[in-house]
Amino acid sequence: MKIARFFADSMVRYGIVEGDDIIELVDGDIPSEEDAVVYLLPEVTLLAPTAPSKVVCVGLNYTDHAKEVGMELPGAPMLFLKPSTSVIGPDENIVYPAMSERVDYEGELAVVISQEARHVSPDEAEDYILGYTCLNDVTARDLQIADIQFTRAKSFDTFCPIGPWIDTDIDPTSVAIETRVNDKTVQTSNTKHLNWDVFELVSFVSRIMTLLPGDVIATGTPAGIGPLEPEDRVDVTIAGIGTLSNRVVEPT
């Protein structure tokens, strides 16, 4: 099942995507066929499929990415946060900040939390997961290097595209992920190469901070990170979910 958050008829709505249709959810439930309100995908504006209180990101969770940046794998998941104000949806613009001279893409599988999670075990984690979506952990690489930490580099408005929807049915332990810039493939991998899988990550994070419904865990990026320029289009595709597309623009 694919769950979308979208704007139509002057309201934010939630629905189930079936082909080119979105069946609006009523109080979180799928209505009967005779009561269903159906929208056409091309006629609505897809939004980020969740409005998280926080986005918890995991660094260096693929061995090949750790090698390309010249760092050793950490002994435990390395966490950092992106603010909720960095979140945008599919087809929204990534704004290249004036204070940076190197902005990178980082395609990732993201986990969306379904219910409050605190101190859950890896075996229990699946019960707290609503589903999965695509995420681009956009990073001002020059500022990350200058600051020797991640907050400024990861936190600009528009630096966390998420979408296009949440898929509840994929197997997160073995799913292909690809990033393209202007139709050129720049990252290709599979979540089977994650050092910590999604269930281990949900458990680990929940033992540090309470996860709330709609919160997101970004599981890390594989090798192949690189720069974006204004007017570039970047696509993150995850098998079984779909493609998250965004363009890069100059600041206004």
SVG drawing of the C-alpha trace seen along z (x, -y; Angstrom):
<svg xmlns="http://www.w3.org/2000/svg" viewBox="-22 -37 63 47">
<polyline fill="none" stroke="black" stroke-width="0.4" points="0.0,0.0 1.2,-3.5 0.2,-6.3 0.3,-9.8 0.0,-13.2 -1.3,-15.8 -3.0,-19.1 -6.3,-19.3 -9.4,-21.5 -7.6,-23.9 -6.8,-21.2 -4.0,-18.9 -5.3,-15.3 -4.1,-11.7 -4.8,-8.9 -3.9,-5.6 -2.2,-5.6 -3.6,-3.1 -2.2,-3.6 -3.0,-7.2 -5.7,-7.5 -5.5,-8.6 -8.4,-7.3 -8.8,-9.8 -8.6,-8.3 -11.4,-9.1 -10.2,-9.4 -7.3,-7.2 -9.4,-4.5 -10.1,-3.4 -13.8,-4.3 -16.2,-1.9 -16.3,-2.0 -19.6,-4.0 -18.2,-6.6 -14.8,-6.9 -13.5,-10.3 -10.9,-9.7 -8.4,-12.2 -6.2,-11.9 -2.5,-12.1 -1.7,-14.7 -4.4,-17.0 -3.1,-17.2 0.1,-18.5 2.0,-15.8 3.5,-16.9 6.2,-15.3 4.3,-12.2 4.9,-12.9 5.3,-16.0 7.9,-14.7 8.8,-16.3 12.3,-15.3 14.4,-13.6 17.1,-11.3 19.9,-10.6 22.5,-7.9 26.0,-8.6 28.5,-6.1 26.1,-3.2 27.5,-1.9 31.1,-0.6 31.7,-2.0 30.6,-5.5 32.9,-5.4 35.8,-4.5 35.1,-7.3 35.2,-9.9 38.2,-8.4 36.6,-7.5 36.4,-4.3 33.1,-2.7 31.8,-3.8 31.3,-1.3 27.7,-2.3 25.3,-4.1 26.4,-7.7 23.4,-10.0 22.6,-13.6 19.3,-15.5 17.8,-17.5 15.1,-20.0 11.5,-19.7 11.9,-23.0 14.3,-21.3 11.6,-19.0 10.1,-19.4 8.1,-17.2 8.5,-15.8 9.0,-18.4 9.7,-21.2 13.0,-23.1 16.2,-22.6 17.6,-26.1 21.3,-26.4 22.4,-28.5 24.4,-31.6 26.9,-30.8 27.9,-27.4 30.1,-26.6 29.5,-22.8 26.1,-21.2 25.9,-17.4 23.1,-14.9 22.8,-11.8 20.1,-9.4 18.7,-7.2 16.0,-4.9 13.9,-6.5 11.8,-4.8 8.5,-6.4 7.4,-5.7 3.8,-4.7 3.4,-5.0 5.3,-6.3 8.4,-4.2 10.7,-4.1 13.1,-1.4 11.9,1.1 14.0,4.1 15.0,5.0 12.5,7.8 9.7,5.3 10.8,2.6 8.7,3.6 5.5,3.0 6.5,-0.7 7.2,-1.2 4.5,-2.6 6.5,-2.2 9.4,-3.5 10.1,-6.3 12.9,-8.0 14.9,-10.8 17.7,-13.1 20.0,-14.1 21.2,-17.3 24.5,-18.5 26.6,-21.7 29.8,-19.7 32.2,-22.6 30.4,-23.8 30.4,-20.3 34.2,-20.2 34.7,-23.7 32.5,-23.1 33.7,-19.6 30.2,-18.7 26.9,-18.4 24.3,-20.9 24.7,-23.8 25.6,-21.8 22.5,-19.6 19.9,-22.0 19.2,-24.6 15.5,-25.0 14.8,-22.6 17.7,-20.3 15.5,-17.2 13.3,-16.2 11.1,-13.2 8.7,-11.3 6.8,-10.6 4.8,-8.5 5.1,-5.9 5.2,-2.3 4.1,0.2 5.0,3.4 8.6,3.4 11.3,5.6 13.7,3.0 16.6,5.4 17.1,5.9 15.9,3.2 17.7,1.4 18.5,-2.3 19.7,-4.7 20.4,-8.4 20.5,-10.2 21.5,-13.8 20.2,-15.1 19.5,-11.4 23.0,-10.3 23.3,-7.5 25.6,-8.6 24.7,-6.2 23.5,-2.6 23.4,-0.2 21.1,2.1 20.0,1.9 21.4,5.3 24.8,3.5 23.6,1.4 25.8,1.9 22.8,1.6 19.5,2.5 16.3,0.6 15.1,2.7 18.4,2.2 18.3,-1.5 14.7,-2.0 15.7,-0.1 18.9,-2.1 17.3,-5.5 14.4,-4.6 16.8,-4.0 18.1,-7.5 15.0,-9.6 11.3,-9.0 10.1,-8.5 6.7,-10.0 4.2,-9.1 5.4,-10.5 9.1,-10.8 11.7,-9.8 14.9,-7.8 17.2,-8.2 19.3,-5.1 22.4,-6.5 23.8,-6.9 25.9,-4.6 29.0,-5.6 28.8,-8.1 28.0,-11.3 28.8,-14.4 27.9,-18.0 24.8,-19.7 24.5,-22.9 21.6,-25.3 19.2,-24.0 20.2,-20.4 17.5,-17.8 18.2,-15.0 16.1,-11.8 16.2,-9.2 14.6,-5.9 14.0,-3.0 12.6,0.2 9.0,0.8 8.5,-2.8 9.1,-5.1 11.1,-8.2 11.6,-11.4 12.5,-14.3 13.7,-17.8 15.4,-20.7 18.1,-22.9 17.6,-26.7 19.5,-29.8 18.5,-31.5 16.1,-34.4"/>
</svg>
